[in-house]
Amino acid sequence: MTAVRLFDATFQNPVLLASGTAGFGREVRDVIDLDALGGIVTKAVTPEPRPGHPAPRVAEFAGGMLNAVGLANPGVQAVRDHDLPWLATHLQRARVLVNVAGATVDDYVHVITCLSHLAVITAFEVNASCPNTSAGGLEFGATPDGLRELVRRCRAAATRPIVVKLSPVLPDIAGMAAVAKQEGAAAVTLVNTIPGALDGRLGNGSGGVSGPALLPIGVLATRRVHDKVDIPIIGVGGIRTARDAREYLTAGASLVAIGTAALADPRAPERIARELGPG
């Protein structure tokens, strides 16, 4: 597998660690060679430290898992002062994308503004599935107007490219990808988790479905966007093997991100990168 040129940067291979599955990299440094990957997408960063949802936060089922972590993170100041400098020191080849979340558009803008000066960041991944408190809890990416405002203001604040992560439950995911592109997004990540619940299994009551069951959903979303919108795609959802990764690449993705599989086997992303071929 040849190197990938994206965001005016070279990814030595197309395999990333998906957001939320490896913290800020430090957590898995003893079990995986991060520099063997194309890159890492950090845990979501919000303006303030967040403790996350009550336990239990994850529950396995036959098709994968439910998670309700609740965007737990140390807040943008700690990420700026400690986590990203660690990545800058320890990564030589792997690229860093920072996932950004919030309850208001101002939250996203604040995080991006605080971090944009850090050279280690290749791009920002904007989580458009967060509830917008200013819109009664409707997700930012649920309507064209909501997504348009979010992407426009993030793009204006950023000195790095913006990637927009979209939900697979959108009725017209290609149309929303087009909105993101119109407002300056450099790429889209397809897809986020699907809302789900199992009685009594999560402290929050419900969470996001990820794992093998998400694979065909993410591949279809990738194909639909690729066929209708001229924008690079990061494919994510249900990838466990090199064959799964190739499903996304064949559907039109430029990069792929490994999530739940890395929780079960932290070495899976490195193995998949190796099986895809030399960078």
Residue pairs with C-beta under 8 A, 6 or more apart in sequence:
1 13
1 14
1 273
1 276
1 277
1 278
1 279
2 279
3 10
3 11
3 12
3 13
3 279
4 10
4 11
4 13
4 14
4 38
4 254
4 255
5 11
6 187
6 232
6 254
6 255
7 122
7 123
7 160
7 161
7 186
7 187
8 161
9 95
9 122
11 38
11 39
11 95
11 255
12 38
12 93
12 94
12 279
13 37
13 38
13 273
13 276
13 279
14 38
14 245
14 249
14 253
14 254
14 255
14 256
14 273
14 276
15 37
15 38
15 245
15 255
15 256
15 257
15 258
15 269
15 272
15 273
15 276
16 37
16 38
16 39
16 40
16 41
16 95
16 97
16 234
16 255
16 256
16 257
16 258
16 269
17 25
17 28
17 34
17 37
17 39
17 40
17 41
17 257
17 258
17 259
17 262
17 269
18 41
18 236
18 257
18 258
18 259
18 262
19 41
19 42
19 43
19 44
19 97
19 99
19 125
19 127
19 165
19 257
19 259
20 43
20 44
20 67
20 69
20 99
20 259
21 258
21 259
21 260
21 262
21 263
22 28
22 32
22 40
22 43
22 262
22 266
23 42
23 43
24 42
24 43
24 79
24 83
24 84
24 86
24 87
25 34
25 40
25 42
25 83
25 86
25 87
25 90
25 91
26 83
26 86
26 87
26 90
28 34
28 262
28 266
29 90
31 266
31 267
32 266
32 267
32 269
32 270
33 270
34 40
34 90
34 91
34 94
35 90
35 91
35 92
35 93
35 94
36 94
36 270
36 273
36 274
37 94
37 269
37 270
37 273
38 94
38 95
38 255
38 273
38 279
39 94
39 95
39 96
39 97
39 122
39 255
40 87
40 91
40 94
40 95
40 96
40 97
41 97
41 98
41 99
41 125
41 257
42 79
42 83
42 84
42 87
42 96
42 97
42 98
42 99
43 73
43 99
44 71
44 73
44 99
44 100
44 101
44 127
45 73
45 75
45 76
45 79
45 98
45 99
45 100
45 101
45 111
45 115
46 71
46 73
46 75
46 76
46 101
46 102
46 107
46 111
47 75
47 76
47 102
47 107
47 110
47 111
48 75
48 76
49 73
49 74
49 75
49 78
50 70
50 71
50 72
50 73
50 75
51 70
51 72
52 69
52 70
52 71
52 72
53 68
53 69
53 70
53 72
53 202
53 203
53 204
54 203
54 204
55 203
56 201
56 202
56 203
57 67
57 68
57 69
57 70
57 202
57 203
57 204
57 207
58 65
58 66
58 67
58 68
58 69
58 202
58 207
59 65
59 66
59 198
59 201
59 202
59 207
61 198
63 209
63 211
63 212
63 213
64 209
64 210
64 211
64 212
64 213
64 214
64 238
64 260
65 209
65 210
65 211
65 260
65 263
66 196
66 197
66 198
66 201
66 202
66 206
66 207
66 208
66 209
66 210
67 193
67 207
67 208
67 210
68 202
68 203
68 204
68 205
68 206
68 207
68 208
70 204
71 101
71 130
73 79
74 82
74 83
76 110
76 111
76 114
76 115
77 114
79 98
79 115
80 114
80 115
80 118
84 96
84 98
84 115
84 118
84 120
84 121
85 120
87 96
87 120
88 118
88 119
88 120
91 120
95 122
96 120
96 121
96 122
97 121
97 122
97 123
97 124
97 125
97 163
98 115
98 121
98 123
98 124
98 125
99 124
99 125
99 127
99 165
100 108
100 111
100 112
100 124
100 125
100 126
100 127
100 154
101 107
101 108
101 127
101 130
102 108
102 110
102 111
102 130
103 130
103 131
103 132
103 133
104 132
104 133
104 134
105 132
105 134
105 140
105 149
105 150
105 153
105 154
108 126
108 150
108 153
108 154
109 153
109 154
109 157
112 124
112 154
112 157
112 158
113 157
115 121
115 124
116 157
116 158
116 159
116 160
117 159
121 160
122 160
122 161
123 160
123 161
123 162
123 163
123 186
123 187
124 154
124 158
124 160
124 161
124 162
124 163
125 163
125 164
125 165
125 189
125 234
126 150
126 151
126 154
126 162
126 163
126 164
126 165
126 185
127 165
127 192
128 139
128 140
128 141
128 147
128 150
128 151
128 164
128 165
128 166
128 167
128 180
129 139
129 140
129 141
129 165
129 166
129 167
129 192
129 193
130 139
130 140
131 137
131 138
131 139
132 138
132 139
132 140
132 146
135 146
138 146
139 146
139 167
140 146
140 147
140 150
141 147
141 150
141 164
141 166
141 167
141 170
141 176
142 167
142 170
144 175
144 176
144 179
147 164
147 176
147 179
147 180
147 183
148 179
148 182
148 183
151 162
151 164
151 179
151 180
151 183
151 184
151 185
152 183
152 184
154 162
155 162
155 183
155 184
155 185
161 186
161 187
162 184
162 185
162 186
163 185
163 186
163 187
163 188
163 189
163 234
164 177
164 180
164 185
164 187
164 188
164 189
165 188
165 189
165 190
165 192
166 173
166 176
166 177
166 180
166 188
166 189
166 190
166 191
166 192
166 221
167 173
167 191
167 192
167 194
168 190
168 191
168 192
168 194
168 214
168 217
168 218
168 221
168 237
169 194
169 195
170 176
173 190
173 191
173 221
173 224
173 225
174 224
174 225
174 227
174 228
174 229
177 188
177 190
177 225
177 228
177 229
177 231
178 228
178 229
180 188
180 231
181 188
181 229
181 230
181 231
185 231
186 231
186 232
187 231
187 232
187 233
187 234
187 254
188 225
188 231
188 232
188 233
188 234
189 233
189 234
189 236
189 257
190 218
190 221
190 222
190 225
190 233
190 234
190 235
190 236
190 237
190 253
191 214
191 217
191 218
191 221
191 236
191 237
192 208
193 207
193 208
193 209
193 210
193 214
193 237
194 208
194 209
194 214
194 217
195 206
195 207
195 208
195 209
196 206
196 207
196 208
196 209
197 205
197 206
197 207
210 237
210 238
210 259
210 260
211 238
211 260
211 261
212 238
212 240
213 238
214 237
214 238
215 237
215 238
215 239
215 244
215 247
216 238
217 237
217 238
218 235
218 236
218 237
218 238
218 248
219 235
219 237
219 247
219 248
219 251
220 251
222 233
222 235
222 248
222 251
222 252
222 253
223 251
223 252
225 231
225 233
225 252
226 233
226 251
226 252
226 253
227 252
232 254
232 255
233 252
233 253
233 254
233 255
234 253
234 254
234 255
234 256
234 257
235 245
235 248
235 249
235 251
235 253
235 255
235 256
235 257
236 248
236 256
236 257
236 258
236 259
237 259
238 244
238 260
239 245
239 248
239 256
239 257
239 258
239 259
239 261
239 272
240 261
240 268
241 272
241 275
242 272
242 275
242 276
245 256
245 258
245 272
245 276
246 276
248 256
249 256
258 268
258 269
258 272
261 268
261 269
262 268
262 269
273 279
